Amino acid sequence: MNLSFKFVDYGTRLEPEPGAIVLDVGMKTVPGVIDHHHPGAEPECAASLVVKHPGLVLDHIRPGGKNLNAPLPDPLTFITHKLPDFDSLASIFLAMKLLETNRVDPSMAKIAAYAKLADSARLSKQIELSRTPYAVLRALFSGSKRSEEDINKERIEEGLKFMRFLYAKSEEGQDIVENRKLFAGIDRYERAARKIEEDDTHYLADLGRGRILRLDLPTLDRTSRKSVDGLAVSNPRSFLLKEWAWRDKDNSPSGTGFGFLMMSFGSSRFILGVDPDRGVNLRGLGPLLDQKEREKRNAEERAAGPPWYEGDCPFFDFRIVDSPQDGTSLGLKEVLEAVLAHGNGHVLESIKERS
């Protein structure tokens, strides 16, 4: 295949294009555009949608999906979001494999199922992080100081190589979900595993700088609220902060791990989320932040922009909130106040104060 790749902002709305497949972005699920970030989507990730509905790829590139000898577009273009992640890379690999073979095989299905677990943050907390494909790929990507354009290219090259590796191991009959020997003897992947182990130290340093919260968040059925421990960290150094926090029974006040996480990056990016195993979500927090955003922008005479993303699709079910694409005008104090107001919460002592 002669391939080309394009990268767009998260949340970009796209229409099908001849000779192109849009994956993990586009805000619709139709032949040629396969995205799950919209309210009408199925509770699937992009990779699992490719496997569940192969016609979304085949019927767009090869109408009818039957003639393997029909030439592919030259080049065949894949469009995904900038800084592609596990799901976007898996969906690209699976779409390529589908066009090569015209069918979904068991190893493709296993990769799609794993991508669904990883993208929804539902990987078992009992699995050692340093041996999970998701964490290893994150480690391979972390710490790059190159330009965004170069990082995008690097992630495509590295990510597709990684997916081919997982596919080959699955074809050999190996488990790709929980397998301590999966990366044994491969130096670059073993280095990544060591990097994950070292990241625990970075997490503990981030924890020491963070704020510990207690929140009462709405349950999924919206009939009650449930108390969870929360953690707010600015500019975390740990690239697996979320995974460590979910698992951290030693430092969470309730001894069950942190069920809510708020991360800020620089002065204009915030990502908030809840552990999907807790049975709670953040429904209503997005509109509250949007209201504060409008008030702040009006006061600053700054033009209105895109809204806060509130995870309003069946796959995420309001479990994540992300700041506007053009950067929020709200500061750390204002976002934290909104979180505490939404969750009837309060700030507890920091780890340093507790010790």
C-alpha positions as CSV (number, residue, x, y, z in Angstrom):
1,M,0.0,0.0,0.0
2,N,1.1,3.5,-0.7
3,L,0.0,5.3,2.4
4,S,-0.3,8.9,3.6
5,F,-1.4,10.3,6.9
6,K,-3.2,13.5,8.0
7,F,-3.7,14.7,11.5
8,V,-6.4,17.0,12.8
9,D,-7.6,18.5,16.1
10,Y,-9.6,16.4,18.5
11,G,-13.3,16.9,17.9
12,T,-13.0,17.9,14.3
13,R,-16.1,17.1,12.3
14,L,-15.3,15.5,9.0
15,E,-17.2,14.0,6.0
16,P,-16.2,10.9,4.0
17,E,-13.6,11.6,1.3
18,P,-12.7,9.4,-1.7
19,G,-9.5,7.5,-1.1
20,A,-9.4,8.3,2.6
21,I,-10.4,6.6,5.9
22,V,-11.1,8.8,8.9
23,L,-10.5,7.0,12.2
24,D,-11.0,8.0,15.9
25,V,-12.1,11.5,14.9
26,G,-14.8,13.0,12.6
27,M,-17.8,12.9,15.0
28,K,-19.8,10.4,13.0
29,T,-19.9,6.7,12.2
30,V,-20.5,6.1,8.5
31,P,-18.6,4.4,5.7
32,G,-15.3,6.2,5.5
33,V,-15.6,8.0,8.9
34,I,-15.3,5.8,12.0
35,D,-15.5,7.7,15.3
36,H,-17.1,7.0,18.7
37,H,-16.9,10.5,20.3
38,H,-20.5,11.5,19.4
39,P,-23.8,10.9,21.2
40,G,-25.2,8.6,18.5
41,A,-22.2,6.3,18.5
42,E,-22.2,2.7,19.8
43,P,-20.4,2.0,23.1
44,E,-17.3,1.0,21.2
45,C,-13.8,2.5,20.5
46,A,-12.6,3.2,16.9
47,A,-10.7,-0.1,16.7
48,S,-13.6,-2.2,17.9
49,L,-15.9,-0.4,15.4
50,V,-13.6,-1.4,12.5
51,V,-13.8,-5.1,13.5
52,K,-17.5,-5.0,14.4
53,H,-18.5,-3.2,11.2
54,P,-15.8,-4.0,8.5
55,G,-18.1,-2.6,5.9
56,L,-17.4,0.9,7.2
57,V,-13.9,0.4,5.7
58,L,-14.5,-2.0,2.8
59,D,-17.7,-0.4,1.4
60,H,-16.0,3.0,1.3
61,I,-12.7,1.9,-0.3
62,R,-13.9,-1.2,-2.2
63,P,-17.6,-0.9,-2.8
64,G,-19.1,-4.3,-2.1
65,G,-15.9,-5.3,-0.4
66,K,-15.5,-8.4,-2.5
67,N,-12.8,-7.8,-5.1
68,L,-9.4,-8.1,-3.5
69,N,-7.8,-7.5,-6.9
70,A,-9.4,-4.0,-7.2
71,P,-6.6,-1.4,-6.9
72,L,-6.5,0.6,-3.7
73,P,-6.4,4.4,-3.9
74,D,-2.9,5.7,-4.6
75,P,-2.1,7.0,-2.0
76,L,-4.6,5.6,0.5
77,T,-4.9,8.3,3.1
78,F,-5.6,7.8,6.8
79,I,-6.9,10.7,8.8
80,T,-6.8,10.7,12.6
81,H,-6.3,13.1,15.5
82,K,-3.0,14.6,16.3
83,L,-0.8,12.7,18.7
84,P,-2.4,9.4,17.8
85,D,-3.0,7.0,20.8
86,F,-3.4,3.3,21.2
87,D,-7.0,3.3,19.8
88,S,-6.3,5.4,16.8
89,L,-3.1,3.4,15.9
90,A,-4.9,0.1,16.4
91,S,-7.8,1.2,14.2
92,I,-5.4,2.2,11.5
93,F,-3.6,-1.1,11.7
94,L,-6.9,-3.1,11.6
95,A,-8.2,-1.1,8.7
96,M,-5.0,-1.8,6.8
97,K,-5.2,-5.5,7.6
98,L,-8.9,-5.6,6.6
99,L,-8.0,-4.1,3.2
100,E,-5.2,-6.7,2.8
101,T,-7.3,-9.8,3.6
102,N,-10.9,-8.6,3.2
103,R,-11.9,-10.4,6.5
104,V,-11.6,-10.1,10.3
105,D,-9.5,-12.8,11.8
106,P,-9.3,-13.9,15.5
107,S,-6.0,-11.9,16.1
108,M,-7.6,-8.7,14.7
109,A,-10.5,-9.3,17.0
110,K,-8.2,-9.7,20.0
111,I,-6.4,-6.4,19.2
112,A,-9.7,-4.6,18.9
113,A,-10.9,-6.0,22.2
114,Y,-7.7,-5.0,23.9
115,A,-7.9,-1.5,22.4
116,K,-11.5,-1.2,23.8
117,L,-10.3,-2.1,27.3
118,A,-7.4,0.3,27.1
119,D,-9.3,3.2,25.6
120,S,-12.0,2.9,28.3
121,A,-9.5,2.6,31.1
122,R,-10.9,-0.8,32.0
123,L,-7.7,-2.8,32.0
124,S,-7.5,-5.0,35.1
125,K,-5.7,-3.2,38.0
126,Q,-4.3,-6.6,38.9
127,I,-2.1,-6.7,35.8
128,E,1.5,-5.4,36.3
129,L,1.6,-2.1,34.4
130,S,5.1,-2.6,33.1
131,R,4.0,-5.7,31.1
132,T,0.8,-4.2,29.5
133,P,0.9,-3.3,25.8
134,Y,-0.9,-0.1,26.6
135,A,1.7,1.1,29.1
136,V,4.6,-0.1,27.0
137,L,3.4,2.0,24.0
138,R,2.9,5.0,26.3
139,A,6.4,4.6,27.5
140,L,7.7,4.5,23.9
141,F,6.0,7.8,23.2
142,S,6.7,9.6,26.4
143,G,9.3,12.4,26.8
144,S,9.7,13.3,23.1
145,K,10.9,16.9,22.6
146,R,10.4,16.9,18.9
147,S,7.9,19.1,17.0
148,E,4.2,18.0,16.9
149,E,4.6,17.1,13.2
150,D,7.6,14.9,13.9
151,I,5.9,13.3,16.9
152,N,2.8,12.4,14.8
153,K,5.0,10.7,12.2
154,E,7.0,9.0,14.8
155,R,3.9,7.6,16.5
156,I,2.5,6.3,13.3
157,E,5.8,4.5,12.5
158,E,6.3,3.2,16.0
159,G,2.6,2.4,16.6
160,L,2.1,0.4,13.5
161,K,5.2,-1.6,14.2
162,F,3.9,-2.3,17.7
163,M,0.5,-3.4,16.4
164,R,2.2,-5.7,13.9
165,F,4.2,-7.2,16.8
166,L,1.0,-7.8,18.8
167,Y,-0.7,-9.4,15.8
168,A,2.3,-11.7,15.3
169,K,2.3,-12.7,18.9
170,S,-1.4,-13.4,18.8
171,E,-1.0,-15.5,15.7
172,E,1.6,-17.5,17.6
173,G,-1.1,-18.2,20.2
174,Q,0.3,-15.9,22.9
175,D,-2.0,-13.9,25.2
176,I,-1.6,-10.1,24.6
177,V,-3.6,-9.0,27.6
178,E,-1.6,-10.5,30.5
179,N,1.7,-12.1,29.5
180,R,4.9,-11.3,31.4
181,K,7.0,-12.9,28.7
182,L,5.4,-11.0,25.8
183,F,8.2,-8.5,25.5
184,A,11.1,-10.7,26.7
185,G,14.3,-10.5,24.7
186,I,13.3,-7.4,22.8
187,D,15.6,-4.6,24.0
188,R,13.5,-1.6,23.1
189,Y,10.4,-3.0,24.7
190,E,12.3,-4.1,27.8
191,R,13.7,-0.6,28.1
192,A,10.1,0.7,27.9
193,A,9.1,-1.7,30.7
194,R,11.9,-0.3,32.9
195,K,10.8,3.2,32.1
196,I,7.3,2.3,33.4
197,E,8.7,0.9,36.6
198,E,10.7,4.2,37.1
199,D,7.5,6.2,36.4
200,D,6.1,5.0,39.8
201,T,8.7,7.3,41.4
202,H,7.5,10.2,39.3
203,Y,3.9,9.5,40.3
204,L,4.8,9.6,44.0
205,A,6.5,13.0,43.5
206,D,3.4,14.3,41.6
207,L,1.3,13.0,44.4
208,G,3.4,14.9,47.0
209,R,2.7,18.1,45.0
210,G,-1.0,17.4,44.5
211,R,-4.2,18.2,46.3
212,I,-6.3,15.4,47.7
213,L,-10.1,15.8,47.4
214,R,-13.2,14.2,48.7
215,L,-16.1,14.3,46.2
216,D,-19.7,13.0,46.1
217,L,-20.3,12.3,42.4
218,P,-23.5,11.2,40.6
219,T,-24.0,7.5,40.1
220,L,-24.5,6.2,36.5
221,D,-28.2,5.7,37.1
222,R,-28.5,9.3,38.4
223,T,-30.5,8.2,41.5
224,S,-27.8,9.0,44.1
225,R,-24.3,10.1,44.7
226,K,-21.2,8.2,45.8
227,S,-18.1,9.4,47.7
228,V,-14.7,9.0,46.0
229,D,-11.2,10.2,46.7
230,G,-9.8,12.7,44.2
231,L,-6.4,13.9,43.2
232,A,-5.5,17.2,41.5
233,V,-2.0,17.6,40.0
234,S,-0.5,20.4,38.0
235,N,1.9,19.6,35.2
236,P,2.5,15.9,36.1
237,R,5.8,14.3,35.3
238,S,4.3,10.8,35.4
239,F,3.0,9.7,32.0
240,L,0.9,7.0,33.7
241,L,-0.4,9.2,36.5
242,K,-4.0,8.0,35.9
243,E,-3.1,4.4,36.1
244,W,-1.1,4.7,39.3
245,A,-3.7,6.9,40.9
246,W,-6.6,4.4,40.2
247,R,-4.5,1.7,41.8
248,D,-3.1,3.7,44.8
249,K,-4.7,2.1,47.9
250,D,-1.8,3.2,50.1
251,N,-2.2,6.9,49.7
252,S,-5.9,7.4,49.0
253,P,-7.7,8.3,52.2
254,S,-10.4,5.6,51.8
255,G,-7.8,3.0,50.9
256,T,-9.5,2.2,47.7
257,G,-7.5,4.2,45.2
258,F,-8.3,7.7,43.8
259,G,-11.6,7.6,41.9
260,F,-11.3,11.1,40.4
261,L,-8.3,12.7,38.7
262,M,-7.8,16.3,37.6
263,M,-4.6,17.1,35.6
264,S,-3.6,20.5,34.3
265,F,-1.0,21.1,31.6
266,G,0.5,24.6,31.3
267,S,-2.1,27.3,32.0
268,S,-4.8,26.4,29.5
269,R,-5.3,22.6,29.4
270,F,-7.2,20.5,31.9
271,I,-8.2,16.9,31.8
272,L,-10.6,15.5,34.4
273,G,-11.8,11.9,34.7
274,V,-13.2,9.2,36.9
275,D,-12.3,5.6,37.3
276,P,-14.9,3.6,35.3
277,D,-14.9,0.9,38.0
278,R,-16.5,3.3,40.5
279,G,-19.9,3.6,38.9
280,V,-19.9,7.4,38.9
281,N,-19.6,10.0,36.2
282,L,-19.1,13.8,35.8
283,R,-22.5,14.5,34.1
284,G,-23.2,18.2,34.6
285,L,-19.7,19.4,35.2
286,G,-19.1,20.3,31.5
287,P,-22.0,22.7,31.3
288,L,-20.9,24.3,34.6
289,L,-17.4,24.9,33.3
290,D,-18.9,26.2,30.0
291,Q,-20.9,28.8,31.9
292,K,-17.8,29.9,33.8
293,E,-15.8,29.9,30.5
294,R,-18.3,32.2,28.9
295,E,-18.3,34.6,31.8
296,K,-14.5,34.7,31.9
297,R,-14.2,35.2,28.2
298,N,-16.8,38.0,28.2
299,A,-14.9,39.7,31.0
300,E,-11.6,39.4,29.1
301,E,-13.3,40.3,25.8
302,R,-12.1,37.1,24.3
303,A,-14.0,35.5,21.5
304,A,-16.2,32.5,22.3
305,G,-14.7,29.2,21.4
306,P,-15.5,25.5,21.3
307,P,-17.1,24.0,24.5
308,W,-15.6,21.9,27.1
309,Y,-15.8,18.2,26.0
310,E,-17.8,16.3,28.6
311,G,-17.5,12.7,27.3
312,D,-21.1,12.7,26.0
313,C,-20.9,9.5,24.1
314,P,-22.0,6.0,25.1
315,F,-18.4,4.8,25.3
316,F,-17.3,7.3,27.9
317,D,-20.7,8.0,29.5
318,F,-19.7,11.4,30.9
319,R,-16.6,10.0,32.6
320,I,-14.1,12.5,31.2
321,V,-14.1,16.3,30.8
322,D,-11.5,18.1,28.6
323,S,-10.9,21.8,28.2
324,P,-11.7,23.7,24.9
325,Q,-9.4,23.1,21.9
326,D,-8.3,26.7,21.8
327,G,-7.4,26.6,25.5
328,T,-9.4,27.6,28.5
329,S,-9.5,31.0,30.1
330,L,-10.2,29.5,33.5
331,G,-7.3,29.1,35.9
332,L,-6.5,26.3,38.3
333,K,-8.5,27.8,41.2
334,E,-11.6,28.4,39.1
335,V,-11.6,24.9,37.7
336,L,-11.0,23.3,41.1
337,E,-13.9,25.5,42.5
338,A,-16.2,24.1,39.8
339,V,-15.2,20.6,40.6
340,L,-15.8,21.0,44.3
341,A,-19.1,22.7,43.7
342,H,-20.2,19.9,41.3
343,G,-19.1,17.2,43.7
344,N,-20.2,18.8,46.9
345,G,-16.6,18.3,47.8
346,H,-13.7,19.7,49.8
347,V,-9.9,19.6,49.8
348,L,-8.2,17.4,52.3
349,E,-4.6,17.7,53.5
350,S,-1.8,17.0,51.0
351,I,0.4,13.9,51.2
352,K,3.2,16.1,52.6
353,E,0.9,17.5,55.3
354,R,-0.3,14.0,56.2
355,S,3.3,12.7,56.6
